[in-house]
């Protein structure tokens, strides 16, 4: 039998392991049961407390709970929530067909993905928090300023596309108003990513579209291996208004860059750090949280570009027929977006308009629209 170390030895079975970490700070004090001081050794703890994330170093050694309203404050717990997210990006809604012209993303977030071996390389968090693990499939494609002229358009953007699978972890720290995200991305850059096939199929399916010309000169096949980190911090968190700052960075064979910015939203919403923006109705009732959310948001950031393989070609395969030279890259860029989010219970709809400064010398500003659907189940 496993025991709790206390002034009197008490079997673990006398403790109730079922609680919702997201309740912390969102229910009145009298609702949350107080706990005496405990110190747990964790050899077989996972079977008794499956919501504790023992992948985290701070969770693996021991667990402390104080005589306060916060259960297990030294531990990082695992969210039981599951999400499926679909996102479509395209510039057709801005009446263009150039540069970053199409992107599609599928994302699944579920507690079982903690067992993914790639989770071991994701960044640990050293304070209390709630973890979400995800798998993402992304395909993005890029074209020059026009797809109606064949051959190589010197001084313009090259054709490029990539496809990758990402393994991610998101940690929400409600007490410190911090969200930490890390993701390992593995995939392929070049013709094998099927960007040409997807765009040609779409153009051929729409009678008014011309078949794109020039994909035979796209960036050639190469390894996509990237690591992304993002940290967000709440600065102003009051009813009806959130202001956050964030920083992010990517390092790898396709993107190497640093980014910093600010995110603001106004409307009717739950705390940014309670969950991943929304939950099922049953959890909202339990947490005394809004079931309906509606808000406007804006995001402004600057990016310092170190390497961009969609412009410069792959790191290992240098046989691409046309690339942008490094001295023609714009090393400092601006990216802004604004949008609207509506969620009800376990469903969310998001629309976001992006604006990006030129990526290369003599390039143009570019706009595209993103539409996202997310389900919590």
N, C-alpha and C positions, 0 to 999 in steps of 0.2 A: 504494500500500500504506500502511496505517496502522501507526504504530510506537508502542511504549512508550518514554517518556523515561526513560532509565536511564544509568548510566555507559557502558554499551555499548548501542547501538541493537539492539533485539530485535523481530522481527515479532510482532504480536498473535497470529498464528496459532499461535505456539508455546505460548500459554497455554490452559489448559482452562477454558472459561467455565461449565462445569456444576458447580454446587454447590447445597447446600440451606442457606439462611440460618438456618433453624430449628435446624440442628445446633449453632449457636453456644452454648456453655455447657452442652450436654447430652451431649457425648461426651468421653471421656478425651482429654487433651492429645495423647497419642501417635497418636491416630486421625486428627487433623486436620492436614493438610499445612501446613507453614510456607511463607510467601511472602516473597521479598525486597521491598525498598521499590520502589514504582512510582508514577509520576505519569502519569495518562492525560488527554489532551485528548479531548473527546467529540464531535467533529463527526459521525462515522458510527458511534458506538458501539452504538446500539440494535440494529442488525442482528447484531452480534457477541455482544452480551450482552443478550438480550431480557428477562431477569429483572430488570434494573435499571429502576427507575421514574424515568424522566427527566421526569415531570411535577413532581417535587419540585425546588425551587430548589437545595437542597444537592447534588442529583445531577446537575444540568445542566451545571455548569461543569467540575468535574474529580472524579477518583476517587483515593483514597489507600488503599493496603493496607500494613500494617506487617509486620515480621518476628515476628508473633505468631500465635496460633491463630485469630484472627478475620479472615476475608477481607473486604476492601472495607469497613472500618468507617465511613468517612465517607459511604457511599452508603445510600440507601433502596431496598430491593429489592422486587420484586413477587412475592407468593405465587402459586405455581402451583395452589393448591388451589381447588376449586369446591364450593360448598354450595348446597343448596336447603332453605329453612326454611318451614314452615307453622305458624302459631300461631292458636289459637282461644280467645277469651275469652268467658265467659258467666257470669251470676249465677244461672242456673237450678239449678246444683249446690248453691247456698246457699239454694234455695227462695225466691228473690225474682225480681222482674221490674221493676227500677226503676233510675233514674240511669244509670251506665255499664252497659248491659245486654248488649251484644254487640259483639265486635270480631273481625275476621279480617285476617290478615297473610300475604302471600306475599313471600318474599325470595329473590333469587338473587345469589350472590357468585361472581364469576369474574374471572380476570385480563383477559379481553377487554373488560370494562366500563371499564377505564382509558381507552378511546377515547371514552367518552361525553362530549360537549362540556360537560355540566354539572360534570364532575369538575374543571374549571379553577377553579371558585369554592369548592372545598372546601379546608379549612385545611391548609397545608403543615406538615411536621414538620422540625425543624432538627437532629436527631441521627440516629444509626443506627436502623434499624427495618425492618419488613416491612409492606407495604401490602396491604390487601384492599379491592376495590371492589365495590359492590353496587347493586342496584335493588330497591325495595320497593313493593308495592301494599298499601294499608291502607284498610279501611273500618271506622269506629267509629260507634256509634249510642247515643243517650241518650233516656231517657223520664222522665216524672214518677214519683212514688212509686206510682202505680197507673195501669194502662192500661185499666181497666174502667169508667172514668167519662169521658164525653165533655165537650167544651168546654174552656175554659181554667181550670186549677187555680191560682188566684192564690196566690202564696207558695210554690209548688212549682217543680220544675225544668221548663223548657220541653222539648218534643221537639226533638231536633237530631240531625244526622248529617253526616258528611263522608267524602270519598273523595280520596285523594291518591297520587301516585307520588313516591317519594323516591330521590334519588341520593346515595349515601353512600360514605365512605372510612373505613377503620379502620386505624390504624397501631399495631403492636405493637413496643415497645422492650423486649426481654428484659433488656438490661444494666441499664437504669434502672428496670425494673418499672413501665412506664408504658404505658397504652393511650389513644390519642386518637381520638375518633370525631366526624365532622361529617357533616351531612346537609342537603340542600336539598329541601324538600317543596313540590310544586305540585299543586293540585287544586281541588276545589269543596266548599263548605259549603252545605247546604240540600237541597231536594227532588231536585235533579239528581244527588245522590250516591247515590240509590236506597235510602236507609236504610228508608224507609217500605215500599217494595216487599219488601225482604228480610225485615223483621219480620212483615209481614202474611202472606207466603208461608209462613214457618216456623210461625206460629201456626195458620194454616189447615190445615197438614199434620199437626198433632198434635190429635187429637179432643178431648182434655181442655182445650185452651187456648181462651181467648176471643180474638176478634179485637180488636186494640188500637184504642182510640178516642182521637181527638185529634190525629192526625198532621197534620190540615189546619191546625193552628195552630203548626207547627214553625218553627224559625229559617229565614229565607228565603235564597235563593241569594246567594252572595257568593264572592269569590276566596279561595282558600286558598294562601297563600304564606308559608312558615315556614322558618327556619334554626335548626338544632339543633346544639349542641356539647356534648360530654361528655368529661371527662378522668378517668382512673382511675389510682390509684397504690397499688402493693403496699407495705404497712407490715410485716406479719408474714407471711413466706413460709417455712414449714417443712413437712417431710413430715407429711401428714395434717391440716394447718391453714393456711388462708389468711385474712388480714384485709386488706381494701382500703378506702380512702376514695375518694370521688368527688365531683365537682361537675359540674353541667350547667346549661344555659340554653337557652331558646327565645325567638326574637324573630320576630314576624310578625303576620299578619292574624287568626289564630285563637288562638294561644297566645303570651303573653309572660310568662315566669316564670324564676325561678332556683331551683335545687335542689341540696342537698348531703346526703350520706349515707354509710353504711358498709355493706360487704358482707362476710359471713363464710361460710366453708364448711369442712366437715370430712368426711373419708372417704378414699377411694382415688382419686387423680386425678393428672394431669400438671400441669406448670406452667401457670398462668393465662395467661402471656405467651408460651408456646411457639407457640400457634396460636389459632384461635377455638374453644377448649375440647376439640376432638378432631380426629382425622385418620383417613384410611384405614389399613387394617392394613399395607399395604406401606410407608407412611411411618413408622408406629410402629416397625416393625422397623428401618428405617434409622436412626431417631433414638434407638433403645434406650428407647422410651417405652411406657407402659402401653397395652395394647390394650383392656382392660376398665376402665371407670371407674364408680364409684358413690359419690355423696356427697349430704349434706344441706346446705342453704344457707339463709341469712336475709339480708334486705335491709331497712334502716331509713333513711328519709330525711325531710327537711323541705323544704317548698316555699313560696316566696314568690310569690304570684300578682299579676301586673300586669294581665293582660287574659285573658279566657276567652270567646271568641265563641260557644261552645256554651251559655253562660248569658246573655251580654250582647248577642248578635246580631252580625252582620258589621260590619266597619269601614266599608265603602262603602255597603252596602244597609241602611238603617235602617227598612225597612218591615215587619220581623217583627211579627206581631200580639201577641206576648207575650215579654218578656225579664225577666231579673233585673237590678235597678238596681245600679250599682257600689257603693253604700254598703251593700248587703245581701250582698256577697261576703265570704267568709272569706279574708282575705289571707294567712294562714299556715295551712298544712295539714300533716298527718302522713300518710305512706304507708308501710306495712310489708308485707312478704311473707315467706313461707317455703315451701320446696319440696324436691323430690328430683330428681336427675338420674341416669339410667343411660345409659351409652354403651358400645357395642362396635364396634370398628373404625370404619366410616364411617356408623354409625347412632346417633342420640341421641334419647331420650325424656325430656321434661321436664314436671313437674307443679308448679304454683305457685299458692298461695292468697294473695290480696291482701286488705288491710284499709285503708280510707281514711277519714279524718276528714271531717266535713260540709263541703261546698263553698260553702254559702250559709247565711244566717241561718235558724235553725229547721230546718235540714236534718238528715239522719240519717247515722250511720256506715254505710259500705257495704262489702260483701264480694263478690268474684267469683273464679272459678277460671280459670286459664290452662293450656292444654295445648299443648305444642310438639313437633313432629317435625322433625328435621333429618337430611339425608343429605349425605355427602361423596362426591363422584364425580370 
